[in-house]
Amino acid sequence: MKALVYEGAKKAVLEDVKEPKKKEGAVKLDIKYCGICGSDIGIYLGTHPRAKAPLVFGHEFLGIVAEDGQKFKKGDRVVPFPLLSCGQCRACRTGNEHVCNTLGLIGIDKDGGVNILDCEAISRALSDILDEADPIESSYIFEVASAGAERPLKRPGDFEQFMGSPVLLKTYKPVDGRKEFSGDLAGYDNGAVTLRIGEEEKRFEKDAVALVRLRCDF
């Protein structure tokens, strides 16, 4: 089957992958739509701390059940639950699986959902059936929640995560006759931002920086 695979920094390839074997208590889905989350951008840029190549992209996806299962029937429209939790720790036992001690995520810690044919069998419970009949016959964008491909960087952790990534920086006042600069994020020090612009590095002090956001080049 076909899948979009992360093969290294700034390298995503649509390629043939082996169809996963069915697991007990799982159902197979035909994927219809998959969103692109801000974390997917970090993976593509090679800055995500956990994602390791090769990896199938995607954790915000929906599809149609391809075969009868214990809970779902063939043809049901579903949205998979992308969190991977242990089910045993205190957080999981009290209904707080989103803060599991060993929390993982499909598309980061295991192959995800950007598949043209089928996705890997989901061994955890799926969400409720999306709806009885798709109310939108034509193609549409299904967006769960995303900070955006060109999200602003605000916290020190944001700058650390996307170090080396292409960004756009805006200043409050003109610097060298302009207020916008594009380059690769090269440094962050208590609010001061350094960009690598061509072969040179330029530092912008905290009081001069109005905005720094990721920049996507297509």
Sine and cosine of phi, psi and omega as CSV:
sin_phi,cos_phi,sin_psi,cos_psi,sin_omega,cos_omega
0.00,0.00,0.28,-0.96,-0.02,-1.00
-1.00,-0.04,0.58,-0.81,0.05,-1.00
-0.47,-0.88,0.48,-0.88,0.09,-1.00
-1.00,0.01,0.89,-0.45,-0.16,-0.99
-0.90,-0.45,0.75,-0.66,0.13,-0.99
-0.98,0.18,0.86,-0.51,-0.04,-1.00
-0.89,-0.45,0.19,0.98,-0.01,-1.00
0.61,-0.79,0.17,-0.98,-0.07,-1.00
-0.79,0.62,0.82,-0.57,0.05,-1.00
0.87,0.50,0.52,0.86,0.02,-1.00
-0.69,-0.72,0.96,-0.29,0.06,-1.00
-0.85,-0.53,0.79,-0.61,-0.12,-0.99
-0.80,-0.60,0.75,-0.67,0.13,-0.99
-1.00,0.10,0.91,-0.42,-0.11,-0.99
-0.58,-0.81,0.20,-0.98,0.06,-1.00
-0.99,0.16,0.75,-0.66,0.07,-1.00
-0.79,-0.62,0.36,-0.93,0.00,-1.00
-0.94,0.35,0.64,-0.76,0.06,-1.00
-0.94,0.33,0.80,-0.61,-0.05,-1.00
-0.91,0.41,0.49,-0.87,0.03,-1.00
-0.98,0.22,0.58,-0.82,0.01,-1.00
-0.93,0.37,0.64,-0.77,0.02,-1.00
-0.94,-0.35,0.39,-0.92,-0.02,-1.00
-0.87,0.48,0.71,-0.71,0.03,-1.00
0.97,0.23,0.26,0.96,-0.07,-1.00
-0.90,-0.44,0.31,-0.95,0.13,-0.99
-0.77,-0.63,0.37,-0.93,0.02,-1.00
-0.98,-0.17,0.61,-0.79,0.00,-1.00
-0.89,-0.46,0.53,-0.85,0.26,-0.97
-1.00,-0.10,0.92,-0.38,-0.06,-1.00
-0.97,0.25,0.74,-0.67,-0.01,-1.00
-0.95,-0.30,-0.64,0.77,-0.02,-1.00
-0.61,-0.79,0.50,-0.87,0.08,-1.00
-0.55,-0.84,0.77,-0.64,0.02,-1.00
-1.00,0.09,0.23,-0.97,0.09,-1.00
-0.92,-0.39,0.90,-0.43,-0.02,-1.00
-1.00,-0.04,0.29,-0.96,0.07,-1.00
-0.86,0.51,-0.55,0.84,0.02,-1.00
-0.93,0.38,-0.48,0.88,0.07,-1.00
-0.90,0.43,-0.57,0.82,0.06,-1.00
-0.90,0.43,-0.68,0.74,0.04,-1.00
-0.88,0.48,-0.63,0.78,0.05,-1.00
-0.89,0.45,-0.76,0.65,-0.02,-1.00
-0.85,0.53,-0.64,0.77,-0.01,-1.00
-0.96,0.26,-0.21,0.98,0.01,-1.00
1.00,0.09,0.29,0.96,-0.07,-1.00
-0.96,-0.27,-0.08,1.00,-0.01,-1.00
-0.96,0.30,0.76,-0.65,-0.11,-0.99
-0.94,0.35,-0.36,0.93,-0.08,-1.00
-0.95,-0.31,-0.50,0.87,-0.09,-1.00
-0.93,0.37,0.81,-0.59,-0.02,-1.00
-0.84,-0.54,0.71,-0.70,0.03,-1.00
-0.97,0.26,0.52,-0.85,-0.10,1.00
-0.99,0.17,0.55,-0.84,-0.07,-1.00
-0.48,-0.88,0.74,-0.67,0.07,-1.00
-0.98,0.21,0.80,-0.61,-0.03,-1.00
-0.93,0.36,0.37,-0.93,0.32,-0.95
0.93,-0.36,0.79,-0.61,0.13,-0.99
-0.65,-0.76,-0.03,1.00,0.06,-1.00
-0.92,-0.39,1.00,0.09,-0.13,-0.99
-0.62,-0.79,0.31,-0.95,0.07,-1.00
-0.67,-0.74,0.33,-0.94,-0.03,-1.00
-0.25,-0.97,-0.13,-0.99,-0.01,-1.00
-0.88,-0.47,0.75,-0.67,0.00,-1.00
-0.88,0.48,0.79,-0.61,-0.11,-0.99
-1.00,-0.04,-0.17,0.98,-0.03,-1.00
-0.40,-0.92,0.41,-0.91,0.00,-1.00
-0.91,0.40,0.63,-0.78,0.06,-1.00
-0.74,-0.67,-0.18,-0.98,-0.02,-1.00
-0.94,0.35,-0.61,0.79,-0.06,-1.00
-0.95,-0.32,-0.53,0.85,-0.10,-0.99
-0.90,-0.43,0.48,-0.88,0.01,-1.00
-0.94,-0.33,0.45,-0.89,0.05,-1.00
-0.82,0.58,0.76,-0.65,0.00,-1.00
0.98,-0.18,-0.22,0.98,0.05,-1.00
-0.91,0.42,0.64,-0.76,0.08,-1.00
-1.00,-0.06,0.81,-0.59,-0.12,-0.99
-0.67,-0.74,0.36,-0.93,0.14,-0.99
-0.88,-0.48,0.92,-0.39,-0.01,-1.00
-0.91,0.41,0.52,-0.85,0.10,-1.00
-1.00,0.05,0.92,-0.39,-0.20,-0.98
-0.99,0.11,-0.15,0.99,-0.04,-1.00
-0.98,0.22,0.60,-0.80,0.02,-1.00
-0.91,-0.42,0.98,-0.20,-0.05,-1.00
-0.87,-0.49,0.32,-0.95,-0.13,-0.99
-0.98,0.18,-0.48,0.88,-0.03,-1.00
0.98,0.19,0.01,1.00,-0.09,-1.00
-0.89,-0.46,-0.49,0.87,-0.07,-1.00
-0.94,0.34,0.15,-0.99,-0.05,-1.00
-0.87,0.49,-0.67,0.75,-0.01,-1.00
-0.86,0.51,-0.72,0.69,-0.01,-1.00
-0.91,0.42,-0.66,0.75,-0.04,-1.00
-0.92,0.38,-0.37,0.93,-0.01,-1.00
-0.97,-0.23,0.27,0.96,0.08,-1.00
0.99,0.14,0.29,0.96,-0.01,-1.00
-0.90,-0.43,0.83,0.55,-0.06,-1.00
-0.88,0.47,-0.39,0.92,-0.03,-1.00
-0.94,0.35,-0.20,0.98,0.08,-1.00
-0.85,-0.52,0.55,0.84,0.05,-1.00
-0.82,0.58,0.55,-0.84,0.00,-1.00
-0.88,0.48,-0.45,0.89,-0.01,-1.00
-0.84,-0.54,0.58,0.81,-0.10,-0.99
-0.82,0.57,0.73,-0.69,0.10,-1.00
-0.76,-0.65,0.02,-1.00,-0.04,-1.00
-0.56,-0.83,0.71,-0.70,0.12,-0.99
-0.86,0.52,0.66,-0.75,-0.01,-1.00
1.00,0.03,-0.10,0.99,0.07,-1.00
-0.79,-0.62,-0.82,0.57,-0.03,-1.00
-0.99,-0.10,-0.18,0.98,0.14,-0.99
-0.42,-0.91,0.26,-0.97,-0.06,-1.00
-0.82,0.57,0.59,-0.81,-0.11,-0.99
-0.97,-0.24,-0.53,-0.85,-0.25,-0.97
-0.92,-0.40,0.18,0.98,0.02,-1.00
-1.00,0.08,0.97,0.25,0.02,-1.00
-0.87,-0.49,0.64,-0.77,0.01,-1.00
-0.98,0.21,-0.55,0.84,-0.02,-1.00
-0.98,-0.21,-0.99,0.15,-0.07,-1.00
-0.84,-0.54,0.40,-0.91,0.12,-0.99
-0.97,-0.26,0.22,-0.98,0.01,-1.00
-0.89,0.45,0.58,-0.81,0.02,-1.00
-0.83,0.55,0.75,-0.67,-0.02,-1.00
-1.00,-0.04,0.91,-0.41,-0.12,-0.99
-1.00,0.08,-0.06,1.00,0.06,-1.00
-0.96,-0.27,0.18,-0.98,-0.04,-1.00
-0.89,0.46,0.62,-0.78,0.07,-1.00
-1.00,-0.02,0.27,-0.96,0.04,-1.00
-0.96,0.29,0.09,-1.00,0.02,-1.00
-0.87,0.49,0.40,-0.92,0.02,-1.00
-0.82,0.57,0.74,-0.67,-0.10,-0.99
-0.84,0.54,-0.78,0.63,0.08,-1.00
-0.19,-0.98,0.25,-0.97,-0.04,-1.00
-0.95,0.31,-0.58,0.81,0.02,-1.00
-0.52,-0.85,0.73,-0.68,-0.02,-1.00
-0.87,0.49,0.89,-0.46,-0.05,-1.00
-0.97,0.25,-0.20,0.98,-0.03,-1.00
-0.90,-0.43,0.94,-0.35,-0.07,-1.00
-0.97,0.24,-0.59,0.81,-0.03,-1.00
-0.99,0.11,0.18,-0.98,0.01,-1.00
-0.91,0.42,0.57,-0.82,0.03,-1.00
-0.49,-0.87,0.22,-0.98,0.00,-1.00
-1.00,-0.08,0.81,-0.59,0.05,-1.00
-0.98,-0.22,0.94,-0.33,-0.06,-1.00
-0.91,-0.41,0.89,-0.45,0.01,-1.00
-0.99,0.16,-0.91,0.42,0.04,-1.00
-0.16,-0.99,0.77,-0.64,-0.04,-1.00
-0.47,-0.88,0.66,-0.75,0.07,-1.00
-0.96,0.27,-0.19,0.98,0.06,-1.00
0.98,-0.19,0.47,-0.88,-0.01,-1.00
-0.93,0.37,-0.43,0.90,-0.02,-1.00
-0.87,-0.49,0.79,0.62,-0.06,-1.00
-0.91,0.42,0.51,-0.86,0.10,-1.00
-0.96,0.27,0.53,-0.85,0.07,-1.00
-0.98,-0.20,0.84,-0.55,-0.09,-1.00
-0.83,-0.56,-0.73,0.68,-0.07,-1.00
-1.00,0.00,0.41,-0.91,0.05,-1.00
-0.80,0.60,-0.60,0.80,0.01,-1.00
-0.90,0.43,-0.52,0.85,0.05,-1.00
-0.89,0.45,-0.70,0.71,-0.02,-1.00
-0.92,0.38,-0.61,0.80,0.03,-1.00
-0.91,0.42,-0.67,0.74,-0.04,-1.00
-0.90,0.44,-0.61,0.79,-0.12,-0.99
-0.96,-0.29,0.38,0.92,0.06,-1.00
-0.85,0.53,0.76,-0.65,-0.02,-1.00
1.00,-0.04,-0.13,0.99,-0.03,-1.00
-0.99,0.10,0.42,-0.91,0.07,-1.00
-0.95,0.32,0.72,-0.69,-0.03,-1.00
-0.67,-0.74,0.28,-0.96,0.15,-0.99
-0.90,-0.44,0.78,-0.63,0.01,-1.00
-0.89,-0.45,0.74,-0.68,0.06,-1.00
-0.90,-0.44,0.63,-0.77,0.01,-1.00
-0.94,-0.34,0.37,-0.93,0.03,-1.00
-0.94,0.33,-0.65,0.76,-0.02,-1.00
-0.85,-0.53,0.41,-0.91,0.01,-1.00
-0.85,0.53,0.69,-0.73,0.11,-0.99
-0.85,-0.52,0.86,-0.51,-0.09,-1.00
0.82,0.57,0.58,0.81,0.10,-1.00
1.00,0.08,0.12,0.99,0.02,-1.00
-0.52,-0.85,0.26,-0.97,-0.09,-1.00
-0.87,-0.50,0.05,1.00,0.05,-1.00
-0.78,-0.63,0.69,-0.73,-0.02,-1.00
-0.68,-0.73,0.71,-0.70,0.05,-1.00
-0.92,-0.40,0.69,-0.73,0.02,-1.00
-0.04,-1.00,-0.13,-0.99,0.05,-1.00
-0.99,-0.12,0.70,-0.72,0.00,-1.00
-0.90,0.43,0.88,-0.47,-0.10,-0.99
-0.90,-0.43,-0.22,0.98,-0.02,-1.00
-0.13,-0.99,0.44,-0.90,0.06,-1.00
-0.54,-0.84,0.79,-0.61,-0.07,-1.00
-0.58,-0.81,0.99,-0.13,0.04,-1.00
0.78,0.63,0.69,0.73,0.05,-1.00
0.98,-0.17,-0.35,0.94,0.06,-1.00
-0.99,0.15,0.70,-0.71,-0.09,-1.00
-0.88,-0.47,0.71,-0.71,0.05,-1.00
-0.91,-0.41,0.77,-0.64,0.06,-1.00
-0.93,-0.37,0.57,-0.82,0.17,-0.99
-0.99,-0.14,0.94,-0.34,-0.04,-1.00
-0.92,-0.38,0.96,-0.26,-0.11,-0.99
0.92,0.40,-0.84,-0.55,-0.01,-1.00
-0.99,-0.11,-0.02,1.00,-0.08,-1.00
-0.90,-0.43,0.39,-0.92,0.09,-1.00
-0.93,-0.37,0.66,-0.75,-0.02,-1.00
-0.78,-0.63,0.77,-0.64,-0.04,-1.00
-0.98,-0.19,0.70,-0.71,0.04,-1.00
-0.88,-0.48,0.85,-0.53,-0.03,-1.00
-0.94,0.33,0.39,-0.92,-0.10,-1.00
-0.80,0.59,-0.72,0.70,-0.07,-1.00
-0.93,0.38,-0.27,0.96,-0.03,-1.00
-1.00,-0.05,-0.29,0.96,-0.13,-0.99
-1.00,0.04,0.87,-0.49,0.05,-1.00
-1.00,-0.03,-0.59,0.81,-0.07,-1.00
-0.32,-0.95,0.62,-0.78,0.19,-0.98
-0.74,-0.67,0.80,-0.60,0.03,-1.00
-0.67,-0.75,0.37,-0.93,0.07,-1.00
-0.90,0.44,0.49,-0.87,0.02,-1.00
-0.80,-0.60,0.79,-0.61,0.02,-1.00
-0.96,-0.27,0.79,-0.61,0.05,-1.00
-0.97,-0.25,0.88,-0.48,-0.01,-1.00
-0.95,-0.31,0.00,0.00,0.00,0.00
